[in-house]
Amino acid sequence: QVQLLESGGGSVQAGGSLTLSCAYSGYASPSTCMAWFRQAPGKEREGVAYIFTGGRTTYYADSVKGRFTISRDNPKNTVYLQMNSLKPEDTAIYYCASRGRPWTACPGITPPNYFGYWGQGTQVTVSS
């Protein structure tokens, strides 16, 4: 059974940084598309960063390009989201997601229904 566990959320002032971690388990193969989504109150869940854990291809939403970096550490079964220059509009619950199927790359900025597995979410609050 695939399980995803996020950590690293918290409160930070605008301009600050946070790093989120997503520890995953239960894969037959680690090479799949994984992503970070976020959802603010009253808004739809949006994808912010995507990575194929079998390679180096990444994709970012325009709103976070140049500020966020997604990375992976396959021996540790962990995907990270480094968030710099945070803005109040980055405030949301951040979710880790996995396609779960082996050797499935990310086709680009992809909606939530592409992903079959989700973590429980971690809150990020950015104050001005």
trRosetta pair geometry for C-beta under 8 A, 3 or more apart (Angstrom, degrees):
i j d omega theta_ij theta_ji phi_ij phi_ji
1 26 4.9 -71 88 -140 38 146
2 24 6.9 -12 -166 -169 88 100
2 25 7.3 163 -148 87 45 47
2 26 4.1 -164 -92 91 35 124
2 27 6.2 53 -107 -68 97 67
2 98 6.3 -131 171 79 140 140
2 100 5.2 -95 -38 -121 168 110
2 116 7.7 81 56 100 148 100
2 117 4.5 -63 108 -106 130 158
3 24 6.9 164 85 -151 51 53
3 25 5.1 -7 55 58 96 92
3 26 5.4 103 7 -7 75 131
3 117 7.8 -124 -91 -172 15 127
4 22 5.7 -10 -167 -172 99 103
4 23 7.4 152 -155 78 47 46
4 24 5.1 -13 -101 -101 73 84
4 96 4.7 -152 170 96 131 116
4 97 7.4 -118 0 -97 178 21
4 98 6.1 177 -66 -9 131 115
4 117 5.9 132 -15 140 119 105
4 118 6.5 -107 52 155 134 18
4 119 3.8 -99 112 -67 104 88
5 22 7.0 150 72 -155 41 53
5 23 4.8 -18 60 59 98 95
5 24 7.8 180 19 -78 69 39
5 96 8.0 -7 60 44 16 141
5 119 5.9 157 -95 -133 16 115
5 120 7.5 10 -125 15 57 100
6 9 7.2 46 139 -25 113 106
6 20 6.1 -15 -162 -175 102 107
6 21 6.9 148 -154 82 51 51
6 22 5.2 -20 -94 -97 70 77
6 94 6.8 179 -166 100 154 89
6 95 7.0 -121 -38 -134 150 35
6 96 5.0 170 -72 -7 103 113
6 119 4.4 118 -19 132 97 155
6 120 6.8 -140 30 54 100 69
6 121 6.4 -13 43 -152 144 8
6 122 4.3 -133 123 -18 121 115
7 20 7.2 157 81 -157 39 62
7 21 5.0 -14 60 60 88 100
7 23 7.5 18 7 -3 109 103
7 122 6.3 151 -114 -89 16 151
8 18 6.2 135 153 170 96 96
8 19 5.4 -85 -166 98 143 57
8 20 4.2 179 77 -115 127 41
8 21 5.0 117 -25 7 129 79
8 122 6.4 73 58 136 61 163
9 18 7.1 44 -129 172 35 147
9 20 6.5 29 -62 -103 67 101
9 94 6.4 175 -88 36 114 110
9 122 3.3 -177 -20 151 127 101
9 123 4.9 125 152 65 145 44
9 124 4.9 -114 -142 -65 93 67
10 18 6.2 -178 47 -120 94 131
10 123 7.7 91 -66 91 15 79
10 124 7.0 11 47 -118 39 59
10 125 7.4 -87 135 36 33 84
11 125 4.4 -20 -107 72 79 107
11 126 7.8 174 -156 -80 56 28
11 127 6.7 27 -174 -14 100 108
12 16 3.8 -137 169 87 116 141
12 17 7.2 -138 -169 49 159 22
12 18 5.7 -147 -20 -48 148 108
12 86 5.8 71 93 58 124 153
12 124 7.7 -24 20 -166 105 84
12 125 7.4 147 24 84 59 59
12 126 5.8 -22 74 -109 82 70
12 127 7.6 -174 93 22 33 78
13 16 5.1 101 61 -22 64 123
13 126 7.2 68 180 -162 13 68
13 127 5.5 -48 -112 69 58 87
13 128 7.8 83 -159 -142 74 7
14 86 6.3 -133 -134 97 43 75
14 87 5.9 35 -136 -126 98 40
14 88 5.9 -36 -82 -40 113 77
14 126 5.7 86 -82 168 62 104
14 127 6.7 -107 -25 91 80 41
14 128 5.1 27 -23 -116 135 49
15 85 6.1 -21 -133 -135 46 51
15 86 6.7 -55 23 52 12 67
16 86 5.4 -30 67 35 67 117
16 126 7.4 -171 49 -129 101 93
17 82 7.3 -6 -169 -177 110 80
17 83 6.2 164 -153 91 61 61
17 84 4.8 -9 -104 -106 105 62
17 85 7.7 22 -79 -14 81 37
17 86 6.7 171 -89 -18 31 106
18 83 5.0 -1 60 58 79 111
18 86 6.7 42 7 -58 97 144
18 124 6.2 -173 66 -129 160 113
19 80 6.0 -13 -175 -168 101 110
19 81 6.9 163 -157 81 53 50
19 82 5.1 -14 -108 -105 90 65
19 83 7.0 -176 -84 20 38 73
20 36 6.9 110 82 -121 141 138
20 80 6.7 150 82 -160 56 55
20 81 4.3 1 53 52 106 101
20 83 7.1 46 -6 -11 97 113
20 94 5.7 -92 -99 110 163 147
20 96 7.7 -171 143 -62 121 102
20 122 6.3 166 -132 66 112 138
20 124 7.5 -68 -66 -65 121 124
21 78 5.6 -21 -166 -167 99 118
21 79 7.6 143 -160 78 50 44
21 80 5.6 -21 -102 -103 64 75
22 34 7.2 179 94 174 144 132
22 36 7.5 -159 -31 -85 138 90
22 78 6.5 147 75 -158 50 63
22 79 4.5 -15 60 61 109 90
22 80 7.4 -163 19 -75 77 30
22 81 7.8 53 -14 -11 106 97
22 96 3.4 134 -119 -111 140 156
22 119 6.2 -128 -135 -38 102 148
23 76 7.7 -80 -118 147 89 86
23 77 6.1 60 -160 107 69 92
23 78 5.2 -27 -96 -98 63 87
24 27 6.6 40 135 -24 113 116
24 34 7.3 -115 -40 -109 153 142
24 77 5.3 -128 64 169 70 96
24 78 7.3 167 12 -92 75 34
24 79 7.0 33 -13 0 116 100
24 96 7.6 -141 -67 142 101 136
24 98 6.2 98 -125 -61 144 148
25 77 6.2 61 -78 155 64 152
27 30 5.4 111 98 -86 149 49
27 32 7.0 -144 -134 2 134 129
27 77 7.9 -180 24 -135 118 113
27 98 7.9 -111 -79 174 116 151
27 100 7.3 -152 -108 -146 90 58
27 102 7.4 126 -177 -81 101 87
28 102 6.0 -70 82 -52 97 128
29 32 7.1 121 96 -38 88 95
29 102 3.4 61 52 -121 132 120
29 103 6.7 -13 115 -26 151 77
30 53 5.3 -102 149 126 86 132
30 54 7.2 147 100 -72 75 76
30 74 5.3 111 131 -145 157 102
30 77 6.8 -125 -114 -111 123 77
31 52 7.2 22 -168 170 75 86
31 53 5.6 -151 -119 85 38 84
31 54 2.9 42 -138 -65 108 120
31 55 7.8 64 -144 -16 104 71
31 102 5.8 57 67 -161 85 71
31 103 5.1 29 105 -77 119 54
31 104 7.8 139 124 27 75 51
32 52 7.5 -133 123 -148 17 64
32 53 5.9 8 47 32 53 112
32 54 7.3 82 -20 -19 29 103
32 98 6.0 59 106 -172 130 93
32 99 4.8 -151 173 63 107 99
32 100 6.0 144 -177 -2 163 5
32 101 6.0 140 -123 66 117 44
32 102 6.1 -81 -67 -107 98 29
32 103 7.3 -35 -83 -5 61 18
32 104 5.1 20 -138 51 75 92
33 50 6.4 -8 -170 -171 99 105
33 51 7.5 159 -151 85 56 36
33 52 5.6 -35 -95 -98 65 69
33 53 7.8 -168 -91 0 15 82
33 98 7.4 147 89 -157 55 50
33 99 4.1 59 55 -13 92 130
33 104 5.5 -76 -3 111 96 88
33 105 6.0 77 -67 167 103 22
33 106 3.9 131 -132 -70 119 75
33 107 7.9 -29 -94 -3 159 62
33 110 7.4 34 153 29 148 156
33 114 7.4 -35 94 137 141 120
33 115 7.6 -117 100 -93 102 89
34 50 7.4 162 89 -154 40 58
34 51 5.7 -19 65 65 85 83
34 52 7.9 144 20 -105 70 21
34 53 5.8 48 3 -41 116 110
34 72 7.4 114 51 -92 133 119
34 79 5.0 -144 117 -61 145 164
34 96 7.0 -6 -176 -174 106 90
34 97 6.7 163 -158 87 60 53
34 98 4.9 -18 -105 -102 86 73
34 99 7.2 -113 -68 5 46 78
35 47 5.5 -30 172 -143 138 107
35 48 7.9 141 176 51 92 57
35 49 6.4 170 -153 91 69 49
35 50 4.4 -20 -101 -103 100 73
35 51 7.3 162 -85 19 52 62
35 70 7.8 -36 -132 -127 46 159
35 96 7.6 156 85 -157 44 48
35 97 4.9 -17 63 62 89 102
35 98 7.9 177 22 -77 68 33
35 106 7.0 119 -65 -113 107 133
35 110 7.1 -142 -55 57 159 104
35 115 6.6 -114 38 -71 115 142
36 47 7.5 116 84 -157 47 62
36 48 5.2 -44 98 61 96 101
36 49 4.8 19 41 52 105 93
36 50 8.0 -140 25 -67 62 43
36 68 8.0 -127 70 173 142 140
36 70 6.4 -162 3 -99 114 118
36 79 7.8 -162 -51 127 94 120
36 81 4.7 41 -56 -74 162 145
36 94 5.9 -7 -171 -173 105 104
36 95 7.1 150 -157 78 55 46
36 96 6.1 -31 -100 -99 67 57
36 97 7.5 166 -92 17 19 84
37 45 5.1 31 162 174 130 102
37 46 6.3 163 -157 83 83 31
37 47 5.1 -50 -99 -95 82 52
37 48 6.6 146 -120 5 28 83
37 94 7.2 160 85 -156 44 54
37 95 4.7 -16 64 62 94 100
37 97 5.8 40 -5 -13 112 127
37 112 6.2 43 -101 -94 162 97
38 45 7.2 173 87 -151 26 65
38 46 6.1 -22 61 62 75 81
38 48 5.6 34 0 -26 107 128
38 90 7.6 -53 -178 -168 171 62
38 92 3.8 81 173 103 109 145
38 93 6.7 159 -154 78 66 42
38 94 4.9 -27 -97 -100 89 67
38 95 7.0 173 -87 16 34 76
38 124 7.6 -52 -128 39 124 121
39 43 6.4 -176 -162 84 62 86
39 44 7.2 -88 -125 143 92 25
39 45 4.3 -39 -77 -96 110 73
39 46 7.3 145 -85 13 57 66
39 92 5.6 151 67 -172 27 111
39 93 5.3 -19 60 58 86 93
39 95 7.1 25 0 -7 103 116
39 121 7.9 -52 38 -124 107 135
40 43 4.4 32 65 32 89 128
40 89 8.0 -48 -75 -168 157 59
40 91 6.3 79 -116 98 108 73
40 92 4.2 -76 -68 -98 71 95
40 93 7.9 167 -83 15 33 67
43 46 7.4 -36 142 -16 115 109
43 92 7.8 -66 63 -113 126 117
45 95 7.1 -17 -149 29 124 135
45 112 5.2 48 94 -60 128 141
46 61 6.6 57 151 -95 111 157
47 50 6.5 15 175 -53 126 103
47 61 6.2 157 100 -55 67 112
47 109 5.8 164 81 -159 129 76
47 110 6.3 88 -50 61 168 56
47 111 7.2 -136 -20 -110 121 24
47 112 7.3 -172 -55 -64 94 64
48 60 6.9 -5 164 -153 57 68
48 61 4.8 -69 -128 13 48 121
48 63 7.3 -74 -125 72 90 101
48 64 5.0 52 -167 3 102 153
48 68 6.2 4 153 80 114 169
48 81 7.6 62 95 -145 121 138
48 94 7.9 -50 25 -131 139 100
49 58 6.8 -12 -170 -172 90 104
49 59 7.1 164 -152 85 45 54
49 60 5.3 -4 -103 -107 77 73
49 61 7.3 -87 -54 5 53 81
49 64 6.7 -83 -54 94 97 143
49 68 5.6 -127 -55 126 134 126
49 69 7.7 112 -135 176 153 11
49 70 3.9 165 150 -41 129 127
49 81 6.0 150 51 -119 143 106
50 58 6.4 156 82 -157 59 54
50 59 4.3 2 50 51 111 97
50 60 7.7 -151 22 -66 73 38
50 70 6.9 154 51 54 13 167
50 106 4.3 145 157 -158 127 161
50 108 7.5 117 57 166 156 16
50 109 7.1 -167 -8 -99 135 42
50 110 6.6 92 -97 20 150 102
51 57 7.1 155 -146 88 52 56
51 58 4.9 -13 -95 -103 80 84
51 70 4.7 -153 -37 126 121 123
51 71 7.2 145 -97 -108 164 13
51 72 5.7 -174 129 -37 144 113
51 79 6.5 173 57 -141 131 121
51 106 6.9 104 66 -13 5 142
52 55 4.7 12 94 45 116 94
52 56 7.7 -19 63 30 92 14
52 57 4.9 30 19 55 116 100
52 58 8.0 -134 13 -70 71 48
52 105 4.6 -15 -104 -134 139 73
52 106 5.3 -137 -59 3 86 89
53 72 5.0 169 -123 -141 80 163
53 74 6.2 127 177 -91 101 98
53 79 7.0 -88 -89 -79 110 111
54 103 6.4 23 -23 -108 167 58
54 105 7.5 -91 53 -86 111 78
55 105 7.3 -1 26 -113 128 107
57 105 6.6 30 59 -160 143 113
57 106 6.6 -163 109 48 113 101
58 70 5.5 168 -140 64 124 107
59 106 6.1 -141 11 122 121 135
59 108 5.5 143 -111 -155 161 45
59 109 5.7 -145 148 -60 133 63
60 64 5.5 -122 -176 83 108 94
60 65 4.7 134 106 -86 131 74
60 68 6.4 160 -136 74 122 103
60 70 7.5 -178 -83 0 90 109
61 64 5.3 62 66 21 89 98
61 65 7.2 -138 90 -35 41 82
61 109 6.4 99 -88 -121 68 125
62 65 5.7 -35 -143 -1 36 119
63 89 7.8 -103 -173 118 126 121
64 67 5.4 -106 -166 63 61 102
64 68 4.0 -5 166 12 119 124
64 83 7.7 -62 -151 -124 118 89
64 90 7.7 94 -97 -110 101 109
65 68 7.7 -51 -78 41 19 84
67 83 6.8 23 141 -158 92 61
67 84 5.3 -144 -165 71 67 75
67 85 4.7 -102 -129 60 109 107
67 86 7.6 138 173 -75 127 42
68 81 6.1 -12 -167 -173 108 91
68 82 6.7 155 -157 83 53 56
68 83 5.2 -10 -106 -105 87 68
68 84 7.3 -174 -78 25 39 69
69 80 8.0 8 104 107 81 98
69 81 7.4 158 79 -156 44 45
69 82 4.4 -5 56 55 96 107
69 84 7.9 28 -1 1 97 106
70 79 6.8 -1 -171 179 94 101
70 80 7.0 162 -153 85 47 57
70 81 5.5 -16 -99 -101 73 72
70 82 7.9 -161 -72 22 26 72
71 79 7.2 170 88 -157 40 59
71 80 4.9 -10 61 56 88 104
71 82 7.1 25 6 -7 111 107
72 78 7.2 161 -156 92 56 51
72 79 5.0 -25 -103 -105 78 74
72 80 7.3 -170 -81 16 28 77
73 76 4.2 12 113 38 116 112
73 77 7.8 -36 94 23 76 19
73 78 4.9 2 55 62 101 94
73 79 7.9 -170 22 -80 65 31
73 80 7.3 48 -7 -17 100 109
74 77 7.0 29 -167 -76 39 43
79 96 6.6 142 70 -142 118 121
81 94 7.1 -137 64 176 155 144
83 86 5.7 55 142 -79 108 101
83 90 6.9 139 -172 -180 135 150
83 124 7.4 30 55 -148 168 153
86 90 5.1 -106 -157 50 84 149
86 124 7.7 -129 -143 168 138 120
86 126 4.6 -149 145 -110 114 137
87 90 5.1 113 58 -11 68 99
87 126 6.1 90 100 120 22 154
88 91 5.9 -18 -178 -14 53 115
88 126 5.0 -151 -100 100 36 98
88 127 6.8 35 -102 -137 95 16
88 128 4.9 -25 -56 -55 131 95
89 126 7.8 -38 33 66 31 129
90 124 6.4 -54 133 120 93 126
90 126 5.1 54 63 -1 97 144
91 124 6.4 -152 -129 105 43 74
91 125 5.2 35 -130 -130 104 48
91 126 5.1 -132 -61 30 85 80
92 123 8.0 -152 114 -144 30 55
92 124 6.2 6 56 57 58 96
93 121 4.3 16 170 -178 113 129
93 122 7.0 150 -159 69 69 24
93 123 5.5 -39 -102 -94 72 61
93 124 7.6 152 -108 18 22 73
94 121 6.5 144 71 -153 37 71
94 122 5.5 -29 61 63 91 80
94 123 7.7 153 14 -107 78 12
94 124 5.4 40 -17 -7 117 118
95 118 5.7 -11 179 -161 124 101
95 119 5.7 177 -158 59 70 86
95 120 8.0 -152 -121 87 87 16
95 121 4.8 -37 -83 -92 82 80
96 118 7.2 145 83 -156 55 50
96 119 4.2 47 49 0 95 128
97 112 7.0 -136 -110 -139 163 73
97 115 3.8 24 167 171 119 164
97 117 6.7 147 -159 84 56 58
97 118 5.3 -15 -104 -101 79 72
97 119 7.5 -114 -65 7 45 79
98 115 6.1 118 69 -157 23 103
98 116 7.1 -50 94 58 71 72
98 117 4.4 -15 59 65 98 111
98 118 7.9 -161 22 -68 71 34
99 104 4.8 -124 119 97 146 133
99 106 7.7 -163 -33 -86 133 68
99 114 6.4 -40 -103 144 95 87
99 115 5.6 -87 -81 -113 48 63
99 116 6.5 57 -170 12 33 90
99 117 7.9 -16 60 25 8 91
100 104 8.0 7 65 40 41 140
100 115 7.6 111 -9 -163 94 62
100 116 4.6 -67 18 60 137 117
100 117 4.9 111 -64 -6 120 118
101 104 4.3 65 83 -23 98 141
101 116 7.7 85 -29 10 85 135
106 110 6.2 -133 -162 -9 86 132
107 110 5.8 98 56 -79 91 117
107 114 7.6 -136 28 -135 110 152
110 114 4.3 -31 159 15 124 158
110 115 7.7 120 112 -35 119 91
111 114 6.0 123 68 -12 60 96
112 115 6.1 -69 -168 36 51 105
115 118 6.8 96 123 -67 119 82
119 122 7.8 -14 121 -20 130 88
